[in-house]
Amino acid sequence: MFAALGDQTRLGLVARLSAGEPLSITRLTEGTDLTRQAVTRHLEVLSDAGLVRSSRHGRERLWALERARLELARRSLDQISDWWDEKLAALKASVEE
């Protein structure tokens, strides 16, 4: 999951999808220098990580954010951050003694 989010392009796609409704590849490529094929590859990586899902609507394939999975990533990062805060506070206390 974090490897998928570690790419700037994929992070940008997640940001665009987090704004609301599911989007097509065409809409996701608007205003970018990316090809539809490149965006599709990035979305497939995000899908494999469980961060997005696609559905067919007629001839279009729409992509939507899996908010629960993204929330899991946020909670994991919060736990890591809390752990580091505790360790740094203990180190500070030790150094100040």
N, C-alpha and C positions, 0 to 999 in steps of 0.2 A: 504494500500500500504506500509506504513512504518513498520507495524507489519510483513509483509511478508519479507521485506528487513532486518529486525532486526535479523534474524537468520543467523549465520555464514555460514552454509551449503548452504542456499538459495542465500546468497550474493556471494558465490563462484560460484554457477551455473550461476548467472547473469554475473559475470566476464568472465566465459568461453564462454557464448553465445555472449557477447559483442565483442569478438575477430573476429567475422565474420559470416560465413555461419551457417545455421541451423544444429543442431546436434541430433543424435539419443541417446536414453537412453544408449546404449552400449558405444558410444563415450564419453558421459558425465560421465560414471562411471569409465572409464579407468584412472588408476593411483590414484584411491581413495579406501578407505576401505568401501565404501557404496554399498549396494545392489541395483539392478535395481528397486526393489519395493520401497526402501527408496527414491531414486532419483525421481521416479514417483510421490510419495506423495508430495515431496517438489516442484516439477514442477506444480502440481495441485494447490498448495497454491499460487504460483506465477501467475498461469493462472487466478485464481479467483480474484487476485488483478489487473489483466489486464497488467501484466508485461511481460508475455510470451504468445505465442500461439503455437499450434501444428497443423501439417498437415500430412496427410497420403501420403506416397510415396511407393507404393507396399505394402509390409508387414510391412514396418517400419513407425514409427511415428517420425517425425522430429520436434524439438523444436526450436523456434526462439524468439529473444528478441523483445519486442514491444518498440522501441526506443522513440516514442512520449510519451508514458506513463512514461518512465524513465526520460525523459526530464522534464515532469511536476513535478515529485518528486524533481528533482534538482532545478527547479525554486522555488518551495515551500520552500525548505531548504534555498535557497538564500534569500528569503523574510524574513524568520525567523531570519536568521543571521543578515540581515540589521536592523531589528527591535531591536535585542539585542545590536548591535553596537550603535544605537541611544540612547537607554536607558542607556547603560554603559557610553557613552560620557556625557550625561546629569547628571548622578550620579557623575562622575569625576568632572565636572564643579561645581556642587553644593558643593562637599566636599572641593574643592580648594578655594571656596569663603570664 
